[in-house]
Amino acid sequence: MEIKPKQGFEGLKENWQSDLIAAISVALVALPLALGIALASGVPPVAGLLSAIIGGVVTTFFRGSHVGINGPAAALIVVMLGSIKLLDDGSGQALNYVFAAVVISGAIQTVMGVLKLGRFADIFHPSVIRGILAAIGIIIIAKQIHVALGTQLTSDGIIQSLIDAFKHLEQANPFVAVIAVLGILLLMYHSRISYKFFHLLPTPMWVLVCSIPFVYAFNFFEDHSITFFGNEYALGPHLLISVPDNLLEAIAFPNFSKMGTLPFWTSVTSITLVASIASLASSKAVDKLDPYKRKTNLNKDLVGIGVSTMACGLLGGLPITTVIIRSTVNVHNNAKTKWSNLYHGIILLAIVLIFGPLIQLIPLSALATILVFTGFKLASPKVFSQVYENGIEQLIYFTGTLLITLFTDILVGLFGGLLLAWGTHFLLVKMPLTSFIKMNFDSKSNLVTKSDGSYVLKVRGIANFFTMVSIDKLIAKIKPATSVKIDFSNTKLVDYAILENVYDFQRTHTYTGGEVTISGLDRHISSSTNKSALKIFTKAPNPLTGRQVKLMELAKSNQLIFEGSHNDDIGYFETFYYFKTRPVEYKFNRMYTPKENVYWEIADVTFEEGAYMSSEEFETTLGLIKFPFKIPKFTIEKVSVFGKYLDIYGHRDIDYQLYHEFSNKFLVKVEDEIEMDRFLNIGLKKLIENGNINHIESNGEAILIFSDHLRLAPMSEYYKMIDFIGELKATVK
């Protein structure tokens, strides 16, 4: 593992350059998102900028996260819209009432953090949370697509609004819609453009920059109309963002006169729950991306977002959360400490003060397009597919929560989804209701400390989101760098939420030098091959799949050992830069050599790209060859598969350089050119050029290979990979 950066002011002095560089990229992503989220939330756009600035400047000094970024989040858009509608009494003070609710919400979060209730979010099932977020995504699309296309929103109903968007497509303002079309194309294809110039700015900023010429071309500065194909379309300043020249003029103060009413406290509850759950879940997800494997103090994080949310509410801003997209940008740009969050807030403040007039040139359509794309990411078909891969029951919770939320509200959707999950568990275990309820709240799970200092965590009964808190308390008692066995053999049901947390603990505990083994699940069945899928106890052993039978035969014919079950010995993959910010979940279907001088294995691997709302899970088949001597560090990519992508983004934080003494069909980056010259003999060059391997990487003692990073290898590729490894062993000396 790499040496962790220093913390506090020592970390600021040590890492200010890398943190500042990362913060510039983050600020450029945060600017359009903050403006768009504010507009979509029904508040002045400057409120979003104010929240983003406070999220950086204030939150940094209180929070417990290392590389997370704080600011306004899309997840709060629907809550804010609902609160404004709920508290609107016709006095014109609706926003001020909502800002008061934001202040109280922040105060509650601060108290929760002080009382160490940061883990409370774990009782909310992850599939239910994803259902809420998907519903929010659909609502964002329904509201913002009309702004993006220049059509009129005539219905309050979400489904009807979506139908109207397509029904009235011919009524779209072409001088507005062209901005949306260009924006969507940029958001979809920007990452595939190889020219470095187009990567000087993040994609959302390009959407804004490219929209401004249309503002001048069609003269959005004056009210007028243009005739196009016999129809007149109105253009004018109403299509541009409105930001005051003086930031102080935008400050709005809270009005607490509604504190004695039910609608006020309903708003407070909604804001507190959604902001806290989204923020804590994002913080845990960012921990997976942190290359230094640090863990967020969730209680301090609650205090941090609580204090800054109070500040936002007092000045007329949006609630603060940890935001996953900006945090991912921060990590991928090599941020080291929490100070990058502070820098991004300061940079945003400077942008607002210096470039305020330029912000006023941004068309609403461009911001709405960014939000429509964000909403689609939350509720795309890929999200449904990912949930289904976790088990059919997870898709039921997810879809049920989504529908309940769309036709009621977020609070009803949240608790309705939890009830749906709990009821499904009851049906699956097929036991009397009284026994089921008792096992939910008194499972008899316990932690045993052995004489050698190791632990055995015996999980019993029903292990689901209701028992999460009690199991977390037992896990919290385990000391770092110890041996732990987690035994599920006495469980009737083990929920996805429990297993996800247990495997997260296994990963983080391993980083402390400890060891975690998970047992007792061999007699449980599930509806998915995902290792975290919900599992039900059965007396019958789990059969091998057809693929595993073929792999076992292949291993036997090559005198290899086959292991079909999930294997959590995955820490070594993180020594390769490809997996530095792509957390490996587990490996399975592993075939490996008995004791040999050169160890090698081929395994199916599941890993994540991104995190939480923006995460994608992939499975690939890879080979690993470990030599008993040192070799150069390098990466080799076949250009036809990855293009120039690695040249732009790969290994940004290390001193690798392009290596030109190779075929132009490959992109080669090395740490030391002289060592690579000695290593890369004629035989090895020919092997790589003629082989069917698209990614080859060395960490200095082992070589990692795979043909396709997005899918499992078919059987035909296994034979080629085995042959390639055999020749590689003979060639590397």
C-alpha positions in Angstrom: 0.0 0.0 0.0 1.2 3.5 -0.7 2.3 5.9 2.1 -0.7 7.9 3.2 -0.5 11.7 2.9 -0.2 13.7 6.0 -3.4 15.2 7.5 -4.2 18.7 8.8 -2.0 21.6 8.0 1.0 19.4 7.5 -0.9 17.7 4.7 -1.8 21.1 3.3 1.9 22.1 3.0 2.9 18.7 1.7 0.2 18.3 -1.0 -1.0 21.7 -1.9 0.0 21.5 -5.5 -1.7 18.2 -6.4 -4.8 19.2 -4.4 -5.0 22.6 -6.1 -4.7 21.1 -9.6 -7.5 18.6 -8.7 -9.6 21.4 -7.3 -9.5 23.4 -10.6 -11.0 20.4 -12.4 -13.6 19.9 -9.7 -14.6 23.6 -9.7 -15.1 23.6 -13.4 -17.5 20.6 -13.0 -19.2 22.1 -10.0 -20.0 25.5 -11.6 -22.6 24.3 -14.2 -24.0 21.6 -11.8 -24.5 24.1 -9.0 -26.3 26.5 -11.3 -28.4 23.8 -12.8 -29.3 22.2 -9.5 -30.4 25.5 -8.1 -32.6 26.3 -11.1 -34.2 22.9 -11.1 -34.8 23.2 -7.3 -36.9 26.3 -7.8 -34.4 28.7 -6.2 -32.3 31.5 -7.7 -29.2 30.1 -9.5 -26.9 32.0 -7.3 -28.1 29.9 -4.4 -26.5 26.9 -6.0 -23.2 28.8 -6.4 -23.4 30.0 -2.8 -23.9 26.4 -1.6 -21.0 25.1 -3.6 -18.7 27.8 -2.2 -19.9 27.1 1.4 -19.6 23.4 0.8 -15.9 23.9 0.0 -14.9 26.7 2.4 -16.9 25.8 5.5 -17.4 22.0 5.4 -13.7 21.2 5.0 -12.9 22.3 8.6 -15.5 20.1 10.2 -16.0 17.0 8.1 -14.5 13.5 8.3 -13.9 12.8 4.6 -10.4 12.9 3.0 -11.1 13.3 -0.7 -14.9 13.8 -0.9 -16.3 17.1 -2.4 -19.2 18.8 -0.7 -21.9 21.0 -2.3 -25.5 20.9 -3.6 -26.7 17.6 -5.0 -29.2 16.6 -7.6 -30.8 14.2 -5.1 -32.2 17.2 -3.2 -33.9 18.8 -6.2 -37.2 17.0 -5.7 -37.2 17.5 -2.0 -36.7 21.3 -2.4 -39.4 21.5 -5.1 -41.8 19.6 -2.8 -40.9 21.8 0.2 -41.5 25.0 -1.7 -44.9 23.7 -2.9 -45.8 22.5 0.6 -44.9 25.8 2.4 -46.3 28.2 -0.2 -49.1 30.1 1.5 -49.4 32.8 -1.1 -47.3 35.4 0.9 -44.3 35.3 -1.4 -42.3 33.9 1.5 -42.2 30.2 0.4 -38.4 30.2 -0.3 -37.7 31.9 3.0 -39.8 29.2 4.9 -37.8 26.5 3.1 -34.5 28.2 4.0 -35.6 28.0 7.6 -36.3 24.3 7.2 -32.8 23.9 5.7 -31.3 25.6 8.8 -33.2 23.3 11.2 -32.2 20.3 9.1 -28.6 21.3 9.3 -28.9 21.6 13.1 -30.4 18.1 13.4 -27.6 16.7 11.3 -25.0 18.4 13.5 -26.6 16.9 16.6 -26.8 13.5 15.0 -23.1 13.7 14.2 -22.2 14.7 17.8 -24.3 11.8 19.1 -22.4 9.5 16.7 -25.4 8.4 14.7 -23.5 8.4 11.4 -24.2 4.7 10.8 -28.0 5.2 11.0 -28.1 5.4 7.2 -27.2 1.7 7.0 -30.7 0.8 8.0 -32.0 2.2 4.7 -31.7 -0.6 2.2 -29.3 0.2 -0.7 -31.8 -1.0 -3.4 -34.5 1.2 -1.9 -32.2 4.2 -1.9 -31.4 3.5 -5.6 -35.1 3.3 -6.3 -35.5 6.8 -4.7 -32.6 8.1 -6.7 -34.0 6.6 -9.9 -37.4 8.3 -9.2 -35.6 11.6 -8.6 -33.9 11.1 -12.0 -37.2 10.6 -13.8 -38.7 13.7 -12.1 -35.7 15.8 -13.1 -36.0 14.6 -16.7 -39.8 15.3 -16.7 -39.3 18.9 -15.4 -36.1 19.9 -17.2 -36.6 18.4 -20.7 -39.2 21.2 -21.4 -36.6 23.8 -20.5 -34.0 22.1 -22.7 -36.3 22.0 -25.7 -38.1 25.3 -25.2 -41.6 23.7 -24.8 -44.2 24.6 -22.2 -44.7 22.5 -19.1 -48.5 22.2 -18.7 -48.9 19.3 -16.3 -47.9 18.8 -12.7 -48.0 15.0 -13.1 -44.6 13.4 -13.7 -45.7 10.7 -16.2 -47.9 13.2 -18.1 -45.0 15.7 -18.2 -42.8 13.0 -19.9 -45.6 12.1 -22.3 -46.1 15.8 -23.2 -42.4 16.2 -23.9 -42.7 13.7 -26.8 -46.2 14.7 -27.7 -45.3 18.4 -28.1 -41.9 17.8 -29.7 -43.0 19.5 -32.9 -43.6 22.6 -30.8 -40.0 22.8 -29.6 -38.2 26.1 -30.1 -35.5 25.1 -32.6 -33.2 28.0 -31.5 -33.3 26.5 -28.0 -33.4 22.8 -28.9 -30.2 23.1 -31.0 -28.3 24.0 -27.8 -29.8 20.9 -26.1 -28.9 18.6 -29.0 -25.4 19.8 -29.1 -25.1 19.5 -25.3 -26.3 15.9 -25.3 -23.9 15.0 -28.0 -21.0 16.5 -26.0 -22.1 14.7 -22.8 -22.3 11.4 -24.6 -19.2 11.5 -26.8 -16.7 14.0 -25.1 -14.8 11.2 -23.4 -14.2 9.5 -26.8 -12.6 12.5 -28.4 -8.8 11.9 -28.5 -7.6 15.5 -29.0 -6.1 16.8 -25.8 -7.5 20.3 -26.4 -11.0 19.0 -25.8 -9.9 17.7 -22.4 -8.7 21.0 -21.1 -12.2 21.5 -19.7 -14.6 18.9 -18.2 -17.7 18.0 -20.3 -20.3 20.1 -18.5 -18.1 23.2 -19.0 -17.9 22.5 -22.7 -21.7 22.3 -22.8 -21.8 25.9 -21.4 -18.9 27.2 -23.6 -20.4 25.8 -26.8 -23.8 27.2 -26.0 -22.7 30.8 -25.7 -22.1 31.3 -29.5 -25.8 30.5 -30.1 -26.7 33.2 -27.6 -25.0 35.7 -29.7 -26.0 34.2 -33.1 -29.7 34.3 -32.2 -29.5 37.4 -30.0 -30.9 36.2 -26.7 -30.2 39.6 -25.2 -33.3 41.3 -26.6 -37.0 40.3 -26.8 -37.8 39.4 -30.4 -39.1 36.5 -32.5 -37.7 34.6 -35.5 -39.8 32.9 -38.1 -38.7 29.4 -39.0 -40.6 27.2 -41.5 -43.7 29.4 -41.1 -43.7 29.4 -37.3 -42.6 32.2 -35.0 -40.4 31.5 -32.0 -39.9 34.0 -29.1 -36.3 34.7 -28.0 -35.0 37.0 -25.4 -33.3 37.4 -22.0 -35.9 35.1 -20.4 -33.9 32.2 -21.9 -30.7 33.2 -20.1 -29.6 32.6 -16.6 -30.2 35.5 -14.2 -27.4 36.2 -11.7 -27.0 39.6 -9.9 -23.8 41.6 -10.4 -23.3 41.8 -6.7 -23.3 38.5 -4.9 -24.5 40.1 -1.7 -27.7 41.2 -3.3 -28.6 37.5 -3.8 -28.6 36.7 0.0 -32.1 35.6 1.2 -32.8 35.2 4.9 -34.9 32.4 6.5 -38.3 32.9 7.9 -39.0 30.7 10.9 -42.7 31.7 11.4 -43.9 28.3 10.1 -42.0 26.3 12.7 -45.2 25.4 14.5 -46.8 23.7 11.5 -46.8 20.1 10.2 -45.8 21.1 6.6 -42.7 22.8 8.0 -41.6 19.7 9.9 -42.5 17.4 7.0 -40.1 19.5 4.9 -37.4 19.3 7.6 -37.8 15.5 7.8 -37.5 15.1 4.0 -34.5 17.3 3.7 -32.7 15.7 6.7 -33.3 12.1 5.6 -32.5 12.5 1.9 -29.5 14.7 2.5 -28.0 12.5 5.2 -28.6 9.2 3.5 -27.3 10.4 0.1 -24.3 12.1 1.7 -23.2 9.2 4.0 -23.7 6.6 1.2 -21.6 8.8 -1.1 -18.9 9.1 1.5 -18.6 5.4 1.9 -18.6 5.0 -1.9 -15.7 7.5 -2.2 -13.7 5.6 0.3 -13.6 2.7 -2.2 -12.0 5.1 -4.8 -9.4 6.5 -2.4 -6.1 5.0 -3.5 -4.8 5.4 0.1 -7.7 3.3 1.5 -8.6 5.8 4.2 -11.9 5.6 5.9 -14.4 8.5 6.3 -15.4 9.4 9.9 -19.2 9.4 9.2 -20.0 11.1 12.4 -17.7 14.0 11.7 -19.1 14.1 8.1 -22.6 14.6 9.5 -21.3 17.4 11.6 -19.6 18.9 8.6 -22.6 18.8 6.3 -24.8 19.9 9.2 -22.8 23.0 10.0 -22.5 24.1 6.4 -26.2 23.3 5.7 -27.1 25.7 8.5 -24.8 28.4 7.0 -26.5 27.8 3.6 -30.0 28.1 5.0 -29.1 31.3 6.9 -27.9 32.9 3.6 -30.4 31.5 1.2 -28.6 28.4 -0.1 -29.3 24.7 -0.7 -28.5 21.8 1.6 -25.0 20.4 1.5 -24.1 16.8 0.9 -21.0 14.8 -0.3 -21.4 14.7 -4.0 -20.2 11.6 -5.9 -19.5 12.9 -9.4 -17.4 15.8 -8.2 -15.7 13.5 -5.7 -14.8 11.1 -8.4 -13.3 13.9 -10.5 -11.3 14.9 -7.4 -9.9 11.4 -6.9 -9.1 10.8 -10.6 -7.2 14.1 -10.7 -4.9 12.9 -7.9 -6.3 14.9 -4.9 -4.5 13.8 -1.7 -6.2 15.6 1.2 -9.4 17.3 2.3 -7.9 20.7 1.3 -8.8 20.1 -2.3 -12.4 20.6 -1.2 -11.4 24.0 0.3 -9.6 25.0 -2.8 -12.5 24.2 -5.1 -14.7 26.5 -3.0 -12.2 29.3 -3.2 -11.8 28.9 -6.9 -15.6 28.9 -7.4 -15.8 32.2 -5.4 -13.1 33.7 -7.6 -14.9 32.6 -10.7 -18.2 34.2 -9.5 -16.5 37.5 -8.5 -14.3 37.8 -11.7 -16.4 36.1 -14.4 -19.9 37.0 -13.1 -20.9 38.8 -16.4 -19.9 35.7 -18.4 -22.2 33.5 -16.2 -25.1 35.7 -17.3 -24.5 34.6 -20.9 -25.4 31.0 -20.1 -28.7 29.8 -21.7 -31.1 27.9 -19.5 -31.3 25.2 -22.1 -27.6 24.3 -21.6 -28.1 23.9 -17.8 -31.3 21.9 -18.3 -29.5 19.6 -20.8 -26.9 18.8 -18.1 -29.6 18.0 -15.6 -31.6 15.8 -18.1 -28.4 13.9 -18.7 -27.8 13.6 -14.9 -31.4 12.4 -14.5 -30.9 9.8 -17.2 -27.8 8.5 -15.5 -29.9 8.0 -12.3 -32.6 6.1 -14.1 -31.1 4.6 -17.2 -31.9 1.1 -18.4 -28.3 0.2 -17.3 -29.3 1.1 -13.7 -32.2 -1.4 -13.8 -29.8 -4.0 -15.3 -27.2 -3.4 -12.5 -29.9 -3.8 -9.8 -31.2 -7.0 -11.5 -27.7 -8.4 -11.5 -27.8 -8.2 -7.7 -30.9 -10.5 -7.6 -34.5 -10.4 -8.9 -35.7 -9.5 -5.4 -33.5 -6.3 -5.5 -35.2 -5.3 -8.7 -38.6 -5.8 -7.0 -37.5 -3.4 -4.1 -36.0 -1.0 -6.6 -38.9 -0.8 -9.0 -41.5 -0.8 -6.2 -39.8 2.1 -4.4 -39.5 4.0 -7.7 -43.2 3.7 -8.5 -44.3 4.5 -5.0 -42.1 7.6 -5.0 -43.3 8.8 -8.4 -47.0 8.5 -7.4 -46.7 9.8 -3.9 -43.6 11.5 -2.5 -40.0 10.7 -1.3 -40.9 10.0 2.4 -43.7 7.6 1.4 -41.5 6.0 -1.2 -38.6 5.5 1.3 -40.6 3.8 4.0 -42.9 2.0 1.5 -39.8 0.5 -0.2 -38.4 -0.6 3.2 -41.7 -2.2 4.0 -41.7 -4.0 0.6 -38.2 -5.3 1.3 -39.1 -6.5 4.8 -42.3 -8.2 3.5 -40.4 -10.0 0.8 -37.9 -11.3 3.4 -40.8 -12.6 5.4 -42.2 -14.5 2.4 -38.8 -15.9 1.5 -38.0 -17.4 4.9 -41.4 -19.1 5.2 -41.7 -19.0 9.0 -44.3 -17.7 11.5 -44.6 -13.9 11.6 -43.8 -13.7 15.4 -40.6 -15.8 15.0 -39.6 -13.7 12.0 -40.1 -10.4 13.9 -38.2 -11.7 16.9 -35.3 -12.8 14.7 -35.2 -9.3 13.1 -34.8 -7.5 16.4 -33.1 -10.1 18.5 -31.0 -12.3 16.3 -28.6 -13.6 19.0 -25.6 -12.7 16.9 -22.4 -12.4 19.0 -18.7 -11.7 18.8 -16.2 -14.2 20.3 -12.7 -13.1 21.2 -10.3 -16.1 21.1 -7.2 -16.5 23.3 -4.9 -15.8 20.4 -6.5 -12.4 19.8 -8.5 -13.4 16.8 -12.3 -13.0 16.5 -15.3 -15.1 15.4 -18.4 -13.1 14.5 -21.4 -15.5 14.6 -24.3 -14.1 12.7 -27.6 -15.8 13.4 -31.2 -15.7 12.4 -32.4 -13.0 10.0 -29.5 -10.8 8.9 -31.1 -7.9 7.1 -31.2 -4.1 7.3 -33.1 -4.2 10.6 -30.2 -6.1 12.2 -27.5 -3.9 10.5 -27.0 -1.6 13.5 -26.4 -4.5 15.9 -24.0 -6.3 13.6 -22.2 -3.0 12.9 -21.7 -2.5 16.7 -20.1 -6.0 16.9 -17.8 -5.3 13.9 -16.8 -1.9 15.5 -15.4 -3.9 18.5 -12.9 -5.7 16.2 -9.3 -4.4 16.6 -7.3 -3.5 13.5 -4.7 -6.0 12.1 -6.4 -9.0 13.6 -7.7 -12.3 12.2 -11.5 -12.4 11.9 -13.9 -15.2 10.9 -17.5 -14.2 10.0 -19.8 -17.2 10.2 -23.2 -17.2 8.5 -24.0 -20.9 9.0 -26.8 -20.2 11.5 -28.7 -17.7 9.4 -32.0 -18.2 7.7 -31.6 -15.2 5.4 -28.7 -12.9 4.7 -29.7 -9.7 3.0 -27.8 -7.9 0.2 -27.4 -4.9 2.6 -25.6 -7.0 5.2 -23.3 -8.7 2.8 -22.4 -5.4 1.1 -21.3 -4.0 4.4 -19.5 -7.2 5.4 -17.5 -7.2 2.2 -16.7 -3.5 2.7 -15.4 -4.3 6.2 -13.3 -7.2 4.8 -11.7 -4.8 2.3 -10.9 -2.0 4.8 -9.8 -4.5 7.6 -7.4 -6.0 5.1 -5.8 -2.6 4.6 -5.0 -2.5 8.3 -3.0 -5.7 8.0 -5.8 -7.9 9.2 -7.5 -11.0 7.6 -11.2 -11.6 7.2 -12.7 -15.0 6.2 -16.4 -15.4 5.4 -17.9 -18.8 5.9 -21.2 -20.6 6.3 -22.8 -19.5 3.0 -22.2 -22.8 1.1 -25.7 -24.0 2.0 -27.4 -20.8 1.0 -28.9 -20.1 -2.4 -29.6 -16.8 -4.2 -31.1 -15.6 -7.5 -27.8 -14.1 -8.7 -24.1 -15.0 -8.9 -23.2 -11.6 -7.3 -21.5 -12.5 -4.0 -23.5 -9.9 -2.2 -26.9 -11.2 -3.4 -29.5 -12.0 -0.9 -29.1 -15.6 0.3 -31.6 -18.1 1.7 -30.6 -21.2 3.7 -31.2 -24.5 2.0 -30.0 -28.0 2.8 -28.9 -28.7 -0.8 -25.4 -27.8 -1.8 -25.0 -25.2 -4.6 -24.4 -26.9 -8.0 -21.7 -25.9 -10.5 -22.8 -23.9 -13.5 -22.2 -25.1 -17.1 -19.4 -22.6 -17.5 -17.7 -23.8 -14.3 -17.9 -27.4 -15.4 -16.1 -26.6 -18.6 -13.5 -24.5 -16.8 -12.9 -27.3 -14.3 -12.3 -29.8 -17.2 -10.0 -27.3 -18.8 -8.0 -26.8 -15.6 -7.7 -30.5 -15.1 -6.4 -31.1 -18.7 -3.7 -28.4 -18.1 -2.8 -29.8 -14.6 -4.2 -26.7 -12.9 -6.2 -26.3 -9.7 -9.8 -25.0 -10.2 -11.7 -22.9 -7.6 -15.2 -21.9 -8.6 -16.3 -20.1 -5.5 -15.8 -16.4 -4.7 -12.3 -15.6 -3.5 -11.6 -12.4 -1.5 -7.9 -12.5 -1.7 -7.9 -9.5 -4.0 -5.6 -7.0 -2.4 -2.7 -7.7 -4.8 -4.7 -6.3 -7.8 -4.4 -2.9 -6.3 -0.6 -2.8 -6.9 -1.6 -2.4 -10.6 -2.5 1.1 -11.6 -5.4 -0.1 -13.7 -7.1 -1.1 -10.4 -5.9 1.8 -8.3 -9.3 3.6 -8.5 -11.3 0.6 -9.8 -12.2 -1.4 -6.6 -12.1 -5.1 -7.2 -15.0 -6.8 -5.5 -13.9 -10.4 -5.8 -12.5 -13.1 -8.1 -14.0 -16.4 -9.0 -13.7 -19.3 -11.4 -10.0 -19.3 -10.7 -7.6 -21.7 -12.2 -4.0 -21.6 -10.9 -0.7 -23.5 -10.9 0.4 -25.7 -8.1 3.7 -24.7 -6.5 5.9 -23.5 -9.3 8.9 -21.1 -9.7 6.7 -18.8 -11.7 3.2 -18.5 -10.3 0.3 -17.8 -12.6 -3.5 -17.8 -12.5 -6.5 -17.0 -14.7 -9.6 -15.8 -13.0 -12.9 -14.0 -13.6 -12.9 -10.7 -11.7 -15.7 -8.3 -10.7 -14.7 -4.6 -10.3 -16.4 -1.2 -10.1 -15.7 1.8 -12.3 -16.8 5.1 -10.5 -18.9 5.0 -7.4 -22.4 4.9 -6.1 -24.8 6.8 -8.4 -22.2 7.0 -11.2 -20.7 3.5 -10.6 -20.7 0.7 -13.1 -19.9 -2.9 -12.3 -17.9 -4.9 -14.8 -16.7 -8.5 -15.1 -13.6 -9.5 -16.9 -11.3 -12.5 -17.3 -7.6 -11.7 -16.5 -4.3 -13.5 -16.2 -1.7 -12.9 -13.6 1.9 -14.1 -13.9 4.3 -13.4 -11.0 8.0 -13.8 -11.5 10.7 -14.4 -8.8 12.7 -11.4 -10.1 12.2 -7.7 -10.7 10.9 -6.5 -14.1 10.2 -3.0 -15.4 7.0 -1.2 -14.7 4.9 -0.5 -17.8 1.5 -0.6 -19.5 0.8 -1.7 -23.0 -2.6 -1.0 -24.6 -3.7 -2.0 -28.1 -4.8 1.3 -29.7 -7.7 -0.2 -31.6 -9.4 -1.1 -28.4 -8.7 1.9 -26.1 -7.6 4.5 -28.6 -5.7 7.4 -27.1 -7.8 7.3 -23.9 -4.9 6.1 -21.7 -2.6 8.8 -23.1 -4.9 11.4 -21.8 -6.0 10.0 -18.5 -3.9 7.0 -17.7 -1.3 7.2 -14.9 -1.7 10.9 -14.6 -0.3 10.8 -11.1 3.0 8.9 -11.8 6.1 9.6 -13.9 5.4 7.2 -16.7 6.4 8.3 -20.1 5.5 7.3 -23.7 7.8 4.5 -25.1 8.2 4.7 -28.8 10.4 1.7 -29.5 7.4 -0.5 -30.3 4.6 -1.1 -32.9 2.4 1.9 -33.5 -0.6 -0.4 -33.0 0.1 -0.2 -29.3 0.3 2.6 -26.8 3.2 1.9 -24.4 4.0 3.8 -21.2 7.0 3.0 -19.0 8.6 4.1 -15.8 12.2 3.6 -17.1 13.0 3.5 -20.8 16.5 2.0 -20.4 15.1 -0.9 -18.3 12.4 -1.4 -20.8 14.9 -1.5 -23.7 16.7 -4.4 -21.9 13.5 -6.2 -21.0 11.7 -6.0 -24.3 13.6 -8.5 -26.4 12.6 -9.5 -30.0 10.7 -12.6 -28.9 8.6 -10.7 -26.4 7.8 -8.0 -29.0 6.6 -10.6 -31.4 4.5 -12.4 -28.8 2.7 -9.2 -27.8 2.2 -8.0 -31.3 0.8 -11.3 -32.5 -1.1 -12.2 -29.3 -4.8 -11.6 -28.6 -4.1 -9.6 -25.5 -5.3 -5.9 -25.4 -4.0 -4.8 -22.0 -0.7 -5.8 -20.4 0.6 -4.1 -17.3 3.6 -4.7 -15.0 3.8 -3.7 -11.3 7.5 -4.4 -11.1 7.3 -8.1 -10.3 4.1 -9.4 -12.0 2.3 -9.0 -15.3 -1.5 -8.5 -15.6 -3.2 -9.3 -18.9 -6.7 -9.3 -20.3 -8.3 -9.2 -23.7 -11.5 -7.3 -22.9 -12.1 -5.3 -19.8 -15.9 -5.3 -20.2 -16.8 -9.0 -20.4 -15.9 -12.5 -19.3 -13.8 -14.4 -21.8 -15.5 -17.2 -23.8 -13.9 -20.6 -23.6 -12.0 -20.1 -26.9 -10.1 -17.2 -25.3 -9.1 -19.3 -22.3 -7.0 -21.5 -24.6 -5.4 -18.5 -26.2 -4.7 -17.0 -22.8 -3.1 -20.2 -21.4 -0.9 -20.4 -24.5 0.1 -16.7 -24.2 1.0 -17.2 -20.5 3.1 -20.3 -21.4 5.0 -18.4 -24.1 5.4 -15.3 -21.8 6.9 -17.5 -19.1 9.4 -18.9 -21.5 10.2 -15.5 -23.1 10.6 -13.3 -20.0 14.0 -13.8 -18.4 
